Amino acid sequence: MNRPIRIGSRGSQLALWQANHILYALRDAGYKVELEVIRTTGDRMQQPGFVPPAGLDGKGIFIKEIEEALESGRIDLAVHSLKDLPTQIAPQFTLAAIPKRADARDVWVCEPYWALHTLPEGGKVGTTSPRRRAQLLALRPDLEFVEIRGNIDTRLKKLEKGDADALVLAAAGLDRLKRAEWVHQRFSPEEMCPAPGQGALALETRAVDCPATDDADDERDAYVRGAIAFFEHTHTRFCVDAERAVLHTLGGGCQLPIGAYCTPEDDHYRLYAQVVAPDGEAMVQLAMTAPLTANPCEIGQKLAADLIAQGALELLAPISELA
């Protein structure tokens, strides 16, 4: 295959770090690789004055244009933040590799007050995440929230300007961009359970026998899947599959206050999940363990069913009715 492997990515600082991380590793392995930056609906939504198109439901807004380029053959490989992906991707695509995950936790960013409990009453936290808002309210009902959008540097500059007293961000993004000096508290999953798949990357290709391809394309796709196979990390794949199964079974997406976090521990996996009422006044949280040989989707579905039995859907109902 003389043609370089073409990677598609969003153009944010973090997305480019992630794509280049994969690009350089492939080049080190001897492959020719190119990068194409693709602007998505989600990127446009973060610009002032953007008017969302009619019928936009928020699902897949950071991947739609990238998947279109992948399906058409303009790119061979898409690099995503896994938490941006819907729990079910279209059948013409496959998550060909899931690399080893970075720190999945949420972190507290606030210069004067280095932990959540030290922030004065009524402090303003910048976040657009319904999950983080609900979880923070469960810990501190007095908090107020302001919407702060944009890439990590944009948010940090807005914090410095005083638009908010503190931020809550994903540890992985700050660590990857070497902004860890801003991190003053890393929340335990029991305090703030991360979004399913947080901290993980997804390497997406066309599926085997994708309907849009011919024999030459199939050969090309097989070559790309073979090239990226070394990125696959077994424990991370199991954990994110279990987490995403929880989210899918609960019928959720990024607009619902659902957290799920799975981790390997000695000879088993531990899966923990939280569902929080939007006002933080009620919460259902459960954990279960499973052997290393378990089916991750099955244990995710089982934990979600247990959450439902404990009233999780009633907590989500006010948001679901607005969707």
N, C-alpha and C positions, 0 to 999 in steps of 0.2 A: 504494500500500500504506500504509494509515493506521496499521496495527498496528505497534508497535515490533519491531525485530529482537530476539529474546530469546536471550541468550548463556547457556550453561550451563558451570559451572566447579566444580572442587573448592574447598574453603574455606581451604586453607592460604595462608600469606602469599604464597608464590611463585606459586601458582595464581591468586590474586586479582590480583597484579601483572600477570600475563600476560593475564588476561581483561580487566582494566581498560585495559591498553595497547591492546588491540584495540577495546574499547568507545569510548575517547576518540578514537581515530583515525577510527572510523566516524562519531562525532558531529561531528568536525571536517569530515568530508566531507558533512555535511548529513543524516545518517540518524538516526532515532529508535531508541534502543537501550536495552534493559534487561538486567540481570544476575540470574541465579538461581543460588544456591549449592546444590550437590548433594553430599551426603555419600556416599562410595563405600566399598566393602568394604576397599580398601586403607587408607583413612583410619581405619576402625574397627579394623583390625589393629594400628595403632600405639598403641592405647589399652591401658593395663594391664588384664589379666584377660580380654581378648578371646579367645573360643574360635572358631577358624575352622570354617566349616561343612564337613560331610563332602564329600569329593570336590573340594575347592578345589585347583586346580593352579597358582595364582599368575599365570596369564595374564590380562591385562586387568583386574586387580583395582582399578586406579585409573580405569577407564573404564566398567565395566558399567552402573552406574546412570545415568551421563550418557548413554550410548547408548540406554538404554531411554527416557529422557525425550526424546531426539532422535527416535527412531522414532515415538513416540506423538504428536509434535507439540507437546509441552509447551514445548520449546525449539526454536529454529531453527538454532542454531550451537553447536558445542562447541569449546572451546579447550583443547588438551592440550599437555603436554610430549611431543614426538614419541617420545622413548625409552620412554614408558609404553605406547605402542601396540604390539600384536602386529604381526609383519611382514605378516600378511594380515588385513585388516579384513573384516567381514561385507559381503556384496554389496549390502545395502540402504544402505550408507554410502559416502561418498567423501571423500578428503582434497582439499577444493576449493581450498585455498591453503596454501602453505608460505612464511611470511615469511622475510626475511633472517635468517640464523642469528647468534647471539651467539657469544662465545668458547666453543669446544667442549671446551677442555682441562680436565683435572683439576688441582686446586690443593692445595698443602700449607698447612695452618693449624696453627701452633704458635708461641706467643709466645717461649719461651726459646730454641728451636732453629729457626732460620729457613730451614733446608733439610733435606731427608731425610737427607743424609749426616752432618749434625751431631748427629742424635738419638743419645743413648747406646745402647749395646748392650742389647737386650731391651726397648726402648721399646714402649709400648702405643699403638696407633693405633686410633681409633674409626671403624669402617666396617661396614656390613652387606652390602656388595657383594662377591660372589665374584670378580668381575673385578678389582676393586681389590686385594683380598687377594692373589690370585695374582700380579698384576703387581708389587705391593710386595715380595712374597717373592722374586721373581726379582731384585729390586734389593738387598734386605736380608733374607737368610734368617733373621736373628736376631729379627725383629720378632714381637711378640705383638699380638693383636687383641681388641678388646672391641666388643660390639654397642651402638651408640648410634643410637637411632631418633628420629623426630620431625622437626618443621620445622627450618629453618636456625637460628633463634634458640634453639630448644630445644637443639640440638646444641652451639651455641656456649656456652650456659650450662653444659651438662654438662662441656664442656672446661674452663671456668673453675673449676668445682667440683673438678676433678682426676679425673674419671671416666676420662679418657684423657690421654696426653701430647700427642697430635696428632690432627688430623682430616684426611681427604682428601675434598674435596667438588668439585662441579662449579663451574667458574669462572662460568658463566652465571648461576647462582642468586645467588651473592654479588654479582656485578656489578649485576644487576637490582635487588636489594634494597639497593644502596648499602652493602654490607658489605665492599667491596674492601680496606679497611684491614686486614682479617684475613688477606689473601692474602700469603704470603711467598715462594712458589715456584710458578710455573706449569710443570707438567711438559710436555715436548715429547711429541708423539704417539709418538715412538720409545721414550721412557721408559715412558709409560703411555698406551696407545692408548685413546682415549675410546670409550664405548659408542656403537653406531650411532645416529645421530640426536641425540646429545647437544648441547644448546645451541639446538636448533631447536624451533619451535612448529608445531603442526598445527591447521588450521582445518577441522573435520569437519562436513559437512552430510549430509542424505539424498541418495542417488544419484538420478540421472535415472530417472524411472519406477520409483521405489521401490514395491514391491508393497503397502505399507501405506498408500499415499496415493491420493487422488482427483485430479481435474483442478485443483481449487482449490489443493490442497496442492502439486501440481507447479508451478503458477504461483508460489506463494509461495516454493518452494525455488529456482526459477530466479531470482527477485528477490534472494534472499539470496546465491546464488552470484555474481550480477552485482555485488552491493554489495561483496563481499570480494575481488573479482578483483585489485584494485590491490595487495593484500598479496603476491601471488605473486612469488617471487624465483627466477629461472631457475637460477642457479648453485647456490643452496641446494637446490632441488628435485633437480637432477641428483646432487649429492653425497649427500644422504640416501637417495635411491633406490638408489644404488650400495652404500652402507653396509648398508642393510637387506637388499639382495639377498645380500650376503655372509652375514649372520646367518641369513637364511631357508634358504639352501643348506646351511649347516652344521647346520640343524635346531635352532638355539639360541633362547634367550630371555634374560631378564635374570639368570637363575640360572646361566649358563655364562660362564666367563672368556674372552669373545670381545670384541675391540675392533676397530673399523674406522673409518677417517677418510679422507675424500676432500676435496680442495681444488683449486680452479682455479689453474693456474700458467701465465701467459702464454698460449700457444696450445694448452694441453692440460689435462687433469685428471690428478691423481696420487691413486691409491687405495692406502692402506696398511692392513694388517690384522695382528693378533696373535691367536694362540691359545696360551694358557698352561696348563700343568698346574696343578691346584689347589694343589700344594705349591710351585709356582714353580721347580721343578728342571729343567723342560724347556719349550721354547717354539718355536713355528713362527711366523715373521714374513716377510711378503712384500710387495712393492710393485709396482705396474704403472702405466703411463701410458696415456692414451687420448685421442684427438682430441676436440675440443669437440662434434663431430657424432656421437659414439658413443652407443650405447644404454646407459644407466646400469645397467639390470638385467643386461644381458649381461656387462658388465665385472665386476660384482659376482659373478655366477655363475662367471665364468672364474677370478677370483682365489680364490674359495672352492674350486673344483675343484683348483687348484694347491696350496692349503693342505692339502686332503685327501690329495693325492698325496705331500705331505711328512710325513704322519702326524698331521694335526690331530685326526682322529676318535679316534685312540688316546689322545691326551691328554685328550679330553673324556669318554672311556668311563667312568671311575670315577664321574663325576657323573651321566651319562646313565643308568647302571644303577640309581641311587638314585631317579630321577625317577618 
